[in-house]
Amino acid sequence: MADCVVVKFSNDTVRTRTEDLSHNVAEEGQTLPAGSVFSVYHIICLLLSITTFILDVGFDSWLAYFYYRQGDGAYFALTVTFLIFPAIITTAFSLRWYIIDGDEPTLPKPPLWKWVLRIIMLLLQLAPVLRYCDALAYGVQSITAGKAGNRLRQQKMYRRMLDEDSDAALLRLFHCFLHAAPQAILQLMILIFHVNQQDVSSIQAIQAWAVICSLISVAWSLTSYHRSVRYARDDKEKLEWQGAVMQFCWHLMSTGNHSEIYIIITKHVLSDNFLFSIQSFLSCSFFPE
C-alpha cells in the first residue's frame, strides 16, 4: 500500500515557495517553469470536483426526502445523519482555515463582501464548493495576468490557486470518508434488502444513482487529492490527465469491491445462519479432528 501523507497547505511553507518563486521569476527574466500555468486540465478537474460533490449530496438529499414522505423513519434518520454530521465537520475545518489565513500577515485581507459570501456558503454546508470556486477565480486571474505580460502576478495567482485547490481536496477527502463511503454502503444495503420486492418503485432507481454517485465521489476525491499534492510540491512529478484517469478507474473499482464485501458481510451478520456459520468455523479451527 502506498504511503499517504496528509498535508495542510494553508501554511507558511507554501507562501515561502511563492515568494521564492517570485524572486526566481524576476531574476530569470520572467521565464516560467514548465507546468506552472493554469490550463484547461485544471479547469476540468475543478469542474469535475464541483459536479461530483453536488450530485453526491443532491441524490442523498433527494433520498432523505423520499424516505420521509414514505414514513421510513430509520432510513431517513440514517441518511440525514450521514448528510449533516460530515457537513458540520468540513465546515468547521474550513472556517478554522479561513481564520488562520486571515491572521497571516503575508496574505491580503479579504473584503467584507467576501466574508459575507463565505458565511453564507458555510451555512449552506458548501465549504468545498466555495474553495473550488476560489481556486477557479485565482486561475482566471492567473490567465489574465499572463495575457497582460505580468508574469510575477501570474505565478502568485497560480500558487494561490494551488493552495485553495489543495485545501478543497483535503476537505473533500474528509467529506468522502465521512459522507460518501457510508452513504454508498447504507443505500446499497437498503437496495439489496428490498430488491426482491414485487413493487419496484422509483425510489430504487434513485438509490441506485445515489450509490453510483457516492462511489464516483469517493474515487474522484482520492484522485483529486493525489493530484493536488503533487502539483503543490515542486519536488514531485505532476499527475497529468492520463495518470488521473488511471487512478480514478483504479479507485472506482477498488471502492466498489470494498463496498460489495461490506454488504456481503452485513447480510451474513443479519442472516439466521450467521451463528451456525460462526459455530462451524470455531469448531473447525479449534477441533479439526
TITI-388860 format. One line per field, with one value per atom (N, C-alpha, C): residue number from 1; residue in three letters; x, y, z. Coordinates in steps of 0.001 Angstrom, whole numbers, plus 500000, padded with zeros to 6 digits. Layout:
nuse = NUM,...
drentor = ALA,...
X = X,...
Y = Y,...
Z = Z,...
END
This chain:
nuse = 1,1,1,2,2,2,3,3,3,4,4,4,5,5,5,6,6,6,7,7,7,8,8,8,9,9,9,10,10,10,11,11,11,12,12,12,13,13,13,14,14,14,15,15,15,16,16,16,17,17,17,18,18,18,19,19,19,20,20,20,21,21,21,22,22,22,23,23,23,24,24,24,25,25,25,26,26,26,27,27,27,28,28,28,29,29,29,30,30,30,31,31,31,32,32,32,33,33,33,34,34,34,35,35,35,36,36,36,37,37,37,38,38,38,39,39,39,40,40,40,41,41,41,42,42,42,43,43,43,44,44,44,45,45,45,46,46,46,47,47,47,48,48,48,49,49,49,50,50,50,51,51,51,52,52,52,53,53,53,54,54,54,55,55,55,56,56,56,57,57,57,58,58,58,59,59,59,60,60,60,61,61,61,62,62,62,63,63,63,64,64,64,65,65,65,66,66,66,67,67,67,68,68,68,69,69,69,70,70,70,71,71,71,72,72,72,73,73,73,74,74,74,75,75,75,76,76,76,77,77,77,78,78,78,79,79,79,80,80,80,81,81,81,82,82,82,83,83,83,84,84,84,85,85,85,86,86,86,87,87,87,88,88,88,89,89,89,90,90,90,91,91,91,92,92,92,93,93,93,94,94,94,95,95,95,96,96,96,97,97,97,98,98,98,99,99,99,100,100,100,101,101,101,102,102,102,103,103,103,104,104,104,105,105,105,106,106,106,107,107,107,108,108,108,109,109,109,110,110,110,111,111,111,112,112,112,113,113,113,114,114,114,115,115,115,116,116,116,117,117,117,118,118,118,119,119,119,120,120,120,121,121,121,122,122,122,123,123,123,124,124,124,125,125,125,126,126,126,127,127,127,128,128,128,129,129,129,130,130,130,131,131,131,132,132,132,133,133,133,134,134,134,135,135,135,136,136,136,137,137,137,138,138,138,139,139,139,140,140,140,141,141,141,142,142,142,143,143,143,144,144,144,145,145,145,146,146,146,147,147,147,148,148,148,149,149,149,150,150,150,151,151,151,152,152,152,153,153,153,154,154,154,155,155,155,156,156,156,157,157,157,158,158,158,159,159,159,160,160,160,161,161,161,162,162,162,163,163,163,164,164,164,165,165,165,166,166,166,167,167,167,168,168,168,169,169,169,170,170,170,171,171,171,172,172,172,173,173,173,174,174,174,175,175,175,176,176,176,177,177,177,178,178,178,179,179,179,180,180,180,181,181,181,182,182,182,183,183,183,184,184,184,185,185,185,186,186,186,187,187,187,188,188,188,189,189,189,190,190,190,191,191,191,192,192,192,193,193,193,194,194,194,195,195,195,196,196,196,197,197,197,198,198,198,199,199,199,200,200,200,201,201,201,202,202,202,203,203,203,204,204,204,205,205,205,206,206,206,207,207,207,208,208,208,209,209,209,210,210,210,211,211,211,212,212,212,213,213,213,214,214,214,215,215,215,216,216,216,217,217,217,218,218,218,219,219,219,220,220,220,221,221,221,222,222,222,223,223,223,224,224,224,225,225,225,226,226,226,227,227,227,228,228,228,229,229,229,230,230,230,231,231,231,232,232,232,233,233,233,234,234,234,235,235,235,236,236,236,237,237,237,238,238,238,239,239,239,240,240,240,241,241,241,242,242,242,243,243,243,244,244,244,245,245,245,246,246,246,247,247,247,248,248,248,249,249,249,250,250,250,251,251,251,252,252,252,253,253,253,254,254,254,255,255,255,256,256,256,257,257,257,258,258,258,259,259,259,260,260,260,261,261,261,262,262,262,263,263,263,264,264,264,265,265,265,266,266,266,267,267,267,268,268,268,269,269,269,270,270,270,271,271,271,272,272,272,273,273,273,274,274,274,275,275,275,276,276,276,277,277,277,278,278,278,279,279,279,280,280,280,281,281,281,282,282,282,283,283,283,284,284,284,285,285,285,286,286,286,287,287,287,288,288,288,289,289,289
drentor = MET,MET,MET,ALA,ALA,ALA,ASP,ASP,ASP,CYS,CYS,CYS,VAL,VAL,VAL,VAL,VAL,VAL,VAL,VAL,VAL,LYS,LYS,LYS,PHE,PHE,PHE,SER,SER,SER,ASN,ASN,ASN,ASP,ASP,ASP,THR,THR,THR,VAL,VAL,VAL,ARG,ARG,ARG,THR,THR,THR,ARG,ARG,ARG,THR,THR,THR,GLU,GLU,GLU,ASP,ASP,ASP,LEU,LEU,LEU,SER,SER,SER,HIS,HIS,HIS,ASN,ASN,ASN,VAL,VAL,VAL,ALA,ALA,ALA,GLU,GLU,GLU,GLU,GLU,GLU,GLY,GLY,GLY,GLN,GLN,GLN,THR,THR,THR,LEU,LEU,LEU,PRO,PRO,PRO,ALA,ALA,ALA,GLY,GLY,GLY,SER,SER,SER,VAL,VAL,VAL,PHE,PHE,PHE,SER,SER,SER,VAL,VAL,VAL,TYR,TYR,TYR,HIS,HIS,HIS,ILE,ILE,ILE,ILE,ILE,ILE,CYS,CYS,CYS,LEU,LEU,LEU,LEU,LEU,LEU,LEU,LEU,LEU,SER,SER,SER,ILE,ILE,ILE,THR,THR,THR,THR,THR,THR,PHE,PHE,PHE,ILE,ILE,ILE,LEU,LEU,LEU,ASP,ASP,ASP,VAL,VAL,VAL,GLY,GLY,GLY,PHE,PHE,PHE,ASP,ASP,ASP,SER,SER,SER,TRP,TRP,TRP,LEU,LEU,LEU,ALA,ALA,ALA,TYR,TYR,TYR,PHE,PHE,PHE,TYR,TYR,TYR,TYR,TYR,TYR,ARG,ARG,ARG,GLN,GLN,GLN,GLY,GLY,GLY,ASP,ASP,ASP,GLY,GLY,GLY,ALA,ALA,ALA,TYR,TYR,TYR,PHE,PHE,PHE,ALA,ALA,ALA,LEU,LEU,LEU,THR,THR,THR,VAL,VAL,VAL,THR,THR,THR,PHE,PHE,PHE,LEU,LEU,LEU,ILE,ILE,ILE,PHE,PHE,PHE,PRO,PRO,PRO,ALA,ALA,ALA,ILE,ILE,ILE,ILE,ILE,ILE,THR,THR,THR,THR,THR,THR,ALA,ALA,ALA,PHE,PHE,PHE,SER,SER,SER,LEU,LEU,LEU,ARG,ARG,ARG,TRP,TRP,TRP,TYR,TYR,TYR,ILE,ILE,ILE,ILE,ILE,ILE,ASP,ASP,ASP,GLY,GLY,GLY,ASP,ASP,ASP,GLU,GLU,GLU,PRO,PRO,PRO,THR,THR,THR,LEU,LEU,LEU,PRO,PRO,PRO,LYS,LYS,LYS,PRO,PRO,PRO,PRO,PRO,PRO,LEU,LEU,LEU,TRP,TRP,TRP,LYS,LYS,LYS,TRP,TRP,TRP,VAL,VAL,VAL,LEU,LEU,LEU,ARG,ARG,ARG,ILE,ILE,ILE,ILE,ILE,ILE,MET,MET,MET,LEU,LEU,LEU,LEU,LEU,LEU,LEU,LEU,LEU,GLN,GLN,GLN,LEU,LEU,LEU,ALA,ALA,ALA,PRO,PRO,PRO,VAL,VAL,VAL,LEU,LEU,LEU,ARG,ARG,ARG,TYR,TYR,TYR,CYS,CYS,CYS,ASP,ASP,ASP,ALA,ALA,ALA,LEU,LEU,LEU,ALA,ALA,ALA,TYR,TYR,TYR,GLY,GLY,GLY,VAL,VAL,VAL,GLN,GLN,GLN,SER,SER,SER,ILE,ILE,ILE,THR,THR,THR,ALA,ALA,ALA,GLY,GLY,GLY,LYS,LYS,LYS,ALA,ALA,ALA,GLY,GLY,GLY,ASN,ASN,ASN,ARG,ARG,ARG,LEU,LEU,LEU,ARG,ARG,ARG,GLN,GLN,GLN,GLN,GLN,GLN,LYS,LYS,LYS,MET,MET,MET,TYR,TYR,TYR,ARG,ARG,ARG,ARG,ARG,ARG,MET,MET,MET,LEU,LEU,LEU,ASP,ASP,ASP,GLU,GLU,GLU,ASP,ASP,ASP,SER,SER,SER,ASP,ASP,ASP,ALA,ALA,ALA,ALA,ALA,ALA,LEU,LEU,LEU,LEU,LEU,LEU,ARG,ARG,ARG,LEU,LEU,LEU,PHE,PHE,PHE,HIS,HIS,HIS,CYS,CYS,CYS,PHE,PHE,PHE,LEU,LEU,LEU,HIS,HIS,HIS,ALA,ALA,ALA,ALA,ALA,ALA,PRO,PRO,PRO,GLN,GLN,GLN,ALA,ALA,ALA,ILE,ILE,ILE,LEU,LEU,LEU,GLN,GLN,GLN,LEU,LEU,LEU,MET,MET,MET,ILE,ILE,ILE,LEU,LEU,LEU,ILE,ILE,ILE,PHE,PHE,PHE,HIS,HIS,HIS,VAL,VAL,VAL,ASN,ASN,ASN,GLN,GLN,GLN,GLN,GLN,GLN,ASP,ASP,ASP,VAL,VAL,VAL,SER,SER,SER,SER,SER,SER,ILE,ILE,ILE,GLN,GLN,GLN,ALA,ALA,ALA,ILE,ILE,ILE,GLN,GLN,GLN,ALA,ALA,ALA,TRP,TRP,TRP,ALA,ALA,ALA,VAL,VAL,VAL,ILE,ILE,ILE,CYS,CYS,CYS,SER,SER,SER,LEU,LEU,LEU,ILE,ILE,ILE,SER,SER,SER,VAL,VAL,VAL,ALA,ALA,ALA,TRP,TRP,TRP,SER,SER,SER,LEU,LEU,LEU,THR,THR,THR,SER,SER,SER,TYR,TYR,TYR,HIS,HIS,HIS,ARG,ARG,ARG,SER,SER,SER,VAL,VAL,VAL,ARG,ARG,ARG,TYR,TYR,TYR,ALA,ALA,ALA,ARG,ARG,ARG,ASP,ASP,ASP,ASP,ASP,ASP,LYS,LYS,LYS,GLU,GLU,GLU,LYS,LYS,LYS,LEU,LEU,LEU,GLU,GLU,GLU,TRP,TRP,TRP,GLN,GLN,GLN,GLY,GLY,GLY,ALA,ALA,ALA,VAL,VAL,VAL,MET,MET,MET,GLN,GLN,GLN,PHE,PHE,PHE,CYS,CYS,CYS,TRP,TRP,TRP,HIS,HIS,HIS,LEU,LEU,LEU,MET,MET,MET,SER,SER,SER,THR,THR,THR,GLY,GLY,GLY,ASN,ASN,ASN,HIS,HIS,HIS,SER,SER,SER,GLU,GLU,GLU,ILE,ILE,ILE,TYR,TYR,TYR,ILE,ILE,ILE,ILE,ILE,ILE,ILE,ILE,ILE,THR,THR,THR,LYS,LYS,LYS,HIS,HIS,HIS,VAL,VAL,VAL,LEU,LEU,LEU,SER,SER,SER,ASP,ASP,ASP,ASN,ASN,ASN,PHE,PHE,PHE,LEU,LEU,LEU,PHE,PHE,PHE,SER,SER,SER,ILE,ILE,ILE,GLN,GLN,GLN,SER,SER,SER,PHE,PHE,PHE,LEU,LEU,LEU,SER,SER,SER,CYS,CYS,CYS,SER,SER,SER,PHE,PHE,PHE,PHE,PHE,PHE,PRO,PRO,PRO,GLU,GLU,GLU
X = 500851,500000,500888,500555,501362,501195,502248,502196,501310,500459,499558,499988,500359,500818,499769,499203,498224,498969,498673,499394,498414,498732,497940,498642,497936,498584,498511,497583,497489,498467,499751,500751,501890,502895,503995,504822,504845,505697,505309,504005,503547,503817,503594,503791,505267,506114,507549,507959,507394,507676,507173,506045,505508,506461,506989,507913,509214,509726,510947,510745,509587,509302,509194,508626,508508,509886,510819,512182,512859,512613,513221,512706,511400,510829,511441,511629,512200,513655,514388,515806,516035,515135,515345,514700,514438,513867,512426,511703,510280,510003,510792,510506,509796,508848,508013,508470,508455,508761,507712,508119,507187,506088,504850,503729,503195,503637,503203,502213,501366,500373,498999,498030,496653,496096,495714,495327,493925,493511,492191,492095,493195,493217,492813,493332,492955,491466,490971,489563,488661,489007,488187,488186,489343,489419,488593,488651,487873,486375,485979,484560,484060,484891,484521,484355,485213,485111,483805,483450,482198,481001,481032,479889,479670,480741,480588,480123,480584,480148,478657,478207,476796,475896,476285,475466,475386,476500,476518,475591,475750,474913,473466,473264,471913,471087,471661,470918,470629,471566,471322,470245,470235,469178,467822,467802,466573,466060,466974,466590,466011,466637,466119,464693,464425,463066,462079,462477,461604,461352,462380,462201,461230,461342,460440,459000,458818,457470,456847,457646,457135,457037,457494,457400,458472,459575,460689,461592,461210,461915,463360,463634,465007,465919,465450,466259,466464,465407,465506,466527,466484,467400,468851,469092,470460,470991,470153,470588,470887,470022,470230,471453,471680,472846,474141,474233,475435,475480,474437,474463,474924,474376,474608,475949,476249,477477,478742,478936,480132,480160,478980,478944,479405,479004,479419,480931,481467,482912,483711,483354,484099,483920,482736,482515,483373,483487,484315,485784,486276,487668,487889,486965,487126,487110,486195,486134,487410,487926,489181,490327,490391,491458,491313,490075,489870,490368,490126,490586,492113,492730,494199,494762,494164,494621,494427,493345,493116,494150,494727,495783,497165,497274,498568,498945,500055,500401,500830,501278,501742,500602,499376,498233,497395,496819,495933,494643,494129,492905,491706,490850,489685,488687,487993,486996,485779,484922,483759,482800,482592,481648,482094,483406,483900,483641,483787,483474,481979,481141,479691,479383,480010,479812,480292,481422,481929,480960,480433,479497,478245,477738,476531,476794,477912,478238,478507,479128,479381,478081,477155,475861,475090,475288,474664,475426,476478,477283,477938,478431,479075,480531,481219,482602,483534,483528,484431,484103,482814,482421,482958,482881,483389,484882,485628,487077,487397,486619,486810,486552,485513,485224,486331,486879,488009,489221,489451,490563,490362,489135,488846,489075,488663,488845,490326,491125,492567,493185,492690,493203,492903,491693,491321,492180,492423,493295,494720,495157,496488,496563,495504,495477,495463,494650,494558,495902,496581,497895,498909,498825,499741,499535,498257,497984,498425,498398,498845,500364,501056,502511,503078,502225,502683,502952,504154,504496,504564,504981,505083,503708,502728,501369,500754,501100,500588,501005,502271,502744,502169,501984,501381,499945,499188,497797,497746,498706,498754,499032,499951,500257,499077,498374,497201,496085,496017,495063,495394,496686,497104,496800,496977,496708,495233,494354,492918,492485,493035,492689,493114,494270,494760,493915,493535,492659,491304,490775,489496,489595,490708,490889,490972,491626,491712,490351,489587,488224,487369,487525,486743,487115,488370,488783,488093,488021,487270,485815,485217,483800,483553,484500,484316,484235,485113,485105,484043,483559,482503,481110,481014,479690,479521,480354,480128,480258,481321,481519,480417,480062,478954,477622,477368,476113,476044,477153,477163,476825,477445,477175,475738,475271,473911,472864,472955,471941,472023,473225,473358,472773,472966,472391,470861,470290,468833,468311,469039,468607,468621,469657,469757,468700,468436,467454,466034,465775,464430,464364,465392,465423,464438,464062,463155,461682,461408,460025,459408,458114,457434,457225,456913,456641,457950,458419,459643,459268,459611,459239,460389,460074,461090,462203,461946,462972,464167,463934,465051,465986,465429,466280,467114,466499,467244,468318,468002,469003,470189,469909,470996,471882,471240,472024,472798,472207,472912,474155,474046,475206,476288,475884,476861,477571,476796,477397,478325,477968,478836,480153,480075,481301,482188,481575,482344,482961,482201,482708,483922,483860,484996,486220,486018,487137,487751,486899,487432,488105,487574,488190,489595,489787,491120,492063,491558,492380,492724,491731,491949,492942,492860,493806,495236,495414,496753,497277,496412,496827,497218,496423,496701,498011,498269,499521,500716,500642,501790,501980,500896,501038,501533,501199,501611,503072,503660,505045,505935,506980,507871,508799,508975,509894,509209,507930,507193,506816,506745,506254,504752,504310,502899,502070,500858,499929,499103,499458,498745,497445,496725,495369,495383,496424,496472,496573,497454,497587,496344,495686,494459,493350,493245,492222,492501,493749,494100,493841,494223,493991,492503,491721,490282,489647,490002,489448,489854,491098,491574,490824,490697,489980,488499,487909,486490,486250,487076,486912,487235,488258,488615,487512,486961,485883,484641,484322,483163,483323,484520,484765,484674,485229,485162,483716,482944,481549,480778,481059,480378,480728,481991,482406,481693,481602,480918,479456,478804,477394,477222,478109,478015,478198,479172,479389,478174,477607,476439,475254,475037,473924,474109,475339,475600,475414,475810,475646,474174,473361,471933,471129,471761,471025,470892,469970,469723,470836,471607,472654,473984,474011,475302,475896,475061,475571,476028,475294,475717,477048,477240,478494,479653,479437,480491,480822,479779,479993,480774,480437,481151,482602,482828,484193,485037,484468,485215,485483,484506,484681,485798,485811,486845,488220,488243,489515,490167,489365,489933,489847,488914,488776,488772,489899,489935,489614,489818,489556,488156
Y = 498808,500000,501243,502194,503397,504257,504977,505843,507037,507408,508548,509613,510767,511860,512948,513267,514333,515647,516558,517821,518952,519892,521109,522185,522746,523588,525072,525478,526893,527218,527197,527470,528265,528505,529349,528695,527351,526659,527008,526957,527250,528690,529606,531022,531349,530635,530811,530390,529270,528843,529875,530520,531539,532715,533178,534298,533915,532703,532261,532158,531641,531517,532884,533849,535193,535806,535629,536136,535424,534107,533371,533868,534154,534663,535991,536860,538170,538054,537136,537014,536359,535475,534726,535396,536704,537387,537011,536665,536345,535141,534119,532838,531944,531147,530325,528885,528225,526797,526016,524859,524034,523506,523530,523014,523954,525224,526190,527184,526721,527573,526952,527793,527342,526987,525716,525220,524644,524146,523525,522294,521604,520424,520786,521902,522348,522696,523363,523761,522533,521530,520314,519603,519526,518851,519580,520905,521671,521542,521593,521442,520040,519030,517663,517533,518187,518136,518769,519917,520584,519736,519182,518401,517140,516391,515150,515423,516513,516858,517182,518010,518420,517230,516382,515215,514250,514041,513121,513604,514859,515405,515547,515903,516095,514819,513727,512461,511952,512121,511673,512521,513810,514664,514290,513974,513549,512242,511329,510072,510308,511201,511508,512049,512866,513389,512263,511321,510191,509319,509061,508259,508948,510246,510990,510922,511053,511000,509613,508566,507200,506705,507507,507112,506155,506024,505169,505968,505997,506837,506448,505137,504683,505044,504773,505106,506621,507375,508843,509345,508820,509275,508945,507734,507355,508204,508415,509208,510645,511244,512627,512742,511734,511758,511802,510963,510954,512121,512941,514189,515362,515472,516649,516580,515431,515323,515607,514998,515331,516790,517361,518759,519680,519385,520204,520096,518897,518698,519486,519344,520046,521559,522008,523444,524001,523260,523714,523810,522808,522847,524023,524208,525282,526653,526848,528131,528376,527339,527478,527866,527268,527602,529031,529495,530881,531846,531522,532380,532400,531222,531160,531982,531860,532644,534140,534504,535918,536511,535691,536155,536130,535608,535523,536894,537495,538854,538927,537816,537853,537800,537537,537457,538719,539170,540346,540027,540999,540809,540756,539759,539678,540782,541316,542363,541821,542751,542375,541491,541809,541041,539587,539369,538004,537214,537869,537192,536879,537781,537528,536328,536272,535135,533840,533895,532707,532216,533134,532745,532117,532691,532149,530742,530554,529243,528221,528661,527744,527349,528295,527961,526990,527085,526148,524827,524663,523439,523136,524178,524029,524500,524103,524552,524131,522859,522507,523247,523447,524139,525566,526249,527616,527671,526730,526735,526361,525473,525178,526420,527176,528409,529437,529527,530428,530005,528700,528212,528570,528430,528832,530324,531130,532582,532945,532327,532590,532115,530999,530519,531476,532025,533002,534255,534694,535850,535555,534310,533939,534016,533540,533613,535064,535897,537307,538011,537733,538347,537878,536610,536103,536764,536984,537662,539120,539727,541109,541228,540102,540109,540233,540183,540288,538881,538381,537013,536825,537858,537739,537531,538343,538177,536862,536445,535181,534016,534005,532923,533005,534229,534379,533856,534210,533745,532229,531728,530285,529538,530055,529416,529512,530622,530746,529815,529590,528612,527224,526869,525563,525420,526497,526458,526195,526915,526712,525330,524892,523569,522469,522637,521635,521605,522788,522839,522208,522497,521912,520402,519926,518481,517782,518419,517825,517827,518920,518951,517869,517726,516721,515311,515110,513803,513490,514494,514307,513961,514747,514563,513220,512765,511498,510319,510281,509149,509293,510512,510706,510654,510928,511007,510007,510132,509360,507861,507434,505995,505395,505996,505430,505456,506517,506589,505505,505238,504193,502843,502525,501239,501187,502286,502321,502141,502923,502861,501542,501021,499730,498613,498705,497703,497764,498951,499101,498593,498900,498473,496957,496304,494848,494168,494707,494096,494169,495137,495308,494981,494352,494108,493016,492123,491028,491409,492651,493069,493179,492881,492886,494301,495231,496610,497382,497523,498263,499729,500546,501955,502798,504064,504975,505233,504973,505230,504292,503095,502175,502688,503346,503952,505085,505869,506947,506373,505276,504620,504146,503566,503083,504241,505347,506511,507121,507099,507633,506803,505485,504612,504882,504992,505250,506578,507629,508948,508943,508200,508127,507430,506327,505621,506483,507187,508090,509217,509723,510804,510355,509148,508630,508475,507869,507636,508954,509929,511189,512006,511962,512714,512192,510875,510306,510712,510654,511057,512540,513363,514811,515178,514495,514786,514441,513281,512892,513878,514306,515278,516607,517072,518357,518314,517205,517075,517169,516517,516515,517883,518590,519922,520941,520741,521705,521544,520387,520134,520174,520998,521167,519977,519138,518011,516749,516845,515694,515887,514755,514790,515080,515880,516245,515077,514975,513934,514475,514071,514544,513763,514095,513555,512048,511522,510070,509345,509833,509224,509415,510577,510830,509866,509600,508657,507259,506837,505511,505395,506418,506388,506386,507169,507212,505842,505188,503851,502854,502937,502011,502240,503510,503819,503452,503631,503318,501821,501014,499565,499073,499647,499244,499605,500799,501216,500364,500051,499199,497812,497237,495910,495922,496953,497042,497189,498003,498173,496862,496125,494846,493859,493861,492963,493333,494637,495067,494653,494747,494382,492878,492081,490625,490235,490854,490568,490979,492131,492608,491676,491200,490286,488987,488497,487272,487518,488709,489018,489047,489591,489715,488479,487484,486290,485323,484367,483394,482371,482196,481176,481693,482961,483544,482814,482603,481927,480513,479817,478467,478510,479555,479678,479937,480803,481082,479833,479087,477870,476839,476703,475759,476174,477489,477987,477724,478021,477783,476296,475474,474038,473524,473978,473516,474057,475259,475883,475242,475011,474531,473017,472380,470930,470357,470411,469984,468508,467705,466284,465942
Z = 500000,500000,500000,499178,499067,500308,500655,501821,501531,502491,502349,503337,502840,503684,503660,504811,504916,505041,504148,504083,504289,505163,505308,504505,503531,502545,502885,503724,504071,505192,504872,505885,505278,506110,505656,504569,504521,503557,502131,501856,500504,500155,501113,500817,500675,501402,501212,499815,499352,497986,496988,497290,496394,496288,497447,497412,496710,496999,496321,494823,494425,493003,492355,493083,492541,492292,493254,493050,491888,491763,490655,489312,489257,488005,487631,488652,488378,487946,488580,488256,486911,486468,485236,484025,484150,483007,482763,483825,483765,482876,483056,482405,483390,482920,483783,483765,484925,484948,484176,483674,482914,483828,483330,484097,485147,485155,486155,485573,484704,484059,484252,484606,484766,483390,483220,481904,481934,480774,480649,481548,481735,482606,484032,484547,485881,485939,484910,484886,484893,484077,484016,485368,486013,487319,488366,488381,489353,489087,487822,487493,487812,487588,487963,489479,490225,491683,492159,491590,491967,491575,490360,489858,490676,490949,491707,493136,493723,495078,495104,494175,494149,493843,492888,492558,493735,494411,495548,496651,497070,498133,497663,496394,495885,495874,495391,495356,496765,497687,499062,499733,499449,499999,499406,498134,497481,498098,498376,499015,500409,501173,502507,502424,501417,501232,500914,500075,499740,500964,501752,502965,503927,504036,504920,504421,503122,502553,502700,502622,502729,504167,505113,506509,506980,506228,506647,507587,508861,509823,510028,510081,510324,509149,507926,506750,506643,506946,506897,507909,509136,510190,509838,509326,508976,507819,506803,505651,506044,506849,507277,508188,509028,509908,509113,508063,507234,506263,506243,505482,506341,507536,508374,509100,509710,510507,509674,508487,507695,507259,506956,506538,507664,508894,510033,510249,510113,510311,509274,508004,506947,507048,507458,507627,508746,509848,510969,510564,509849,509383,508430,507489,506510,507175,508134,508848,509627,510264,511014,510095,508923,507977,507458,507264,506846,507919,509191,510287,510345,510154,510148,508991,507807,506659,506889,507607,507894,508819,509687,510602,509973,508761,508094,507522,507984,507526,506067,505487,504097,503091,503551,502645,502744,501631,501680,502423,503147,503893,502934,503081,502198,502516,501514,501773,502505,502947,503745,502950,501654,500857,500706,500713,500580,501861,503018,504269,504361,503875,503858,502983,501808,500912,501555,502247,502922,503988,504784,505846,505247,504162,503523,502995,502302,501750,502845,503938,505041,505735,505867,506447,505565,504261,503328,503240,504043,504093,502745,502096,500783,500852,501908,502093,500960,500512,499406,498113,497829,496596,496590,497732,497819,497527,498063,497815,496368,495781,494357,493505,493854,493112,493290,494506,494728,493901,493822,493007,491535,491045,489663,489461,490440,490326,490274,491139,491110,489794,489274,487997,486856,486849,485819,485948,487186,487387,486911,487094,486613,485086,484416,482952,482486,483156,482789,482955,484073,484294,483262,482856,481842,480495,480140,478864,478893,480089,480224,480318,480377,480439,481832,482855,484239,484763,484517,484894,486410,487119,488565,489190,488776,489301,488820,487625,487112,488014,488411,489264,490685,491194,492514,492519,491492,491413,491190,490436,490203,491509,492318,493594,494559,494542,495399,494930,493624,493106,493598,493575,494080,495564,496312,497747,498015,497319,497504,497023,495906,495380,496348,496957,497906,499170,499669,500839,500526,499349,498951,498810,498262,498104,499448,500420,501752,502440,502294,502825,502176,500873,500147,500600,500961,501458,502786,503677,504918,504618,503729,503403,502744,501964,501249,502207,503226,504155,505243,505475,506461,505856,504555,503915,502774,501746,500522,500757,501428,501660,502540,503703,504479,503739,502974,502225,501158,500497,499473,500082,501223,501880,502393,502996,503538,502447,501386,500328,499556,499374,498705,499556,500863,501752,501715,501766,501693,500358,499295,497965,497835,498350,498252,499118,500295,501185,500625,499752,499200,497709,497168,495728,495323,496236,495909,496022,496388,496468,495083,495014,493719,493192,494092,493652,493536,492329,492065,491878,492836,492793,492257,492065,491536,492534,493822,494823,494656,494121,493906,492813,491822,490797,491391,492276,492926,493836,494529,495371,494545,493397,492540,492078,491659,491224,492392,493582,494752,495061,494950,495184,494149,492889,491813,492034,492364,492589,493795,494828,496012,495694,494944,494573,493677,492735,491864,492685,493665,494506,495314,495864,496624,495719,494552,493640,493174,492850,492340,493450,494676,495768,496063,496014,496215,495086,493861,492709,492768,493098,493157,494256,495385,496468,496058,495436,494985,493942,493028,492005,492647,493615,494261,495050,495733,496490,495560,494427,493503,492840,492546,491951,492974,494248,495269,495675,495370,495747,494505,494583,493438,493232,494268,494155,493639,493245,492762,491295,490590,489229,489231,488262,488201,487686,488218,487787,486626,485405,484224,484040,482975,482811,482601,481936,481746,483076,483944,485261,486104,485968,486729,486320,485024,484542,485067,485017,485513,487013,487761,489205,489523,488780,489032,488792,487700,487420,488493,488935,489973,491283,491693,492933,492821,491656,491484,491634,490975,491084,492488,493110,494465,495452,495328,496230,496027,494777,494515,495110,494982,495552,497075,497712,499173,499647,498946,499333,499196,498134,497941,499049,499473,500557,501853,502142,503362,503350,502194,502101,502307,501712,501879,503349,504009,505420,506251,505933,506674,506486,505278,505035,505804,505877,506640,508134,508592,510012,510384,509498,509785,509411,508852,508449,509608,509472,510537,510657,509599,509597,510100,510558,510951,512168,513185,514389,514077,513189,512810,512065,511214,510474,511428,512427,513406,514211,514594,515364,514559,513286,512427,512245,512084,511902,513142,514313,515542,515781,515427,515605,514711,513489,512549,512921,513571,513895,515118,516157,517409,517549,516841,516905,515488,514789,513395,513208,514230,514082,514578
END
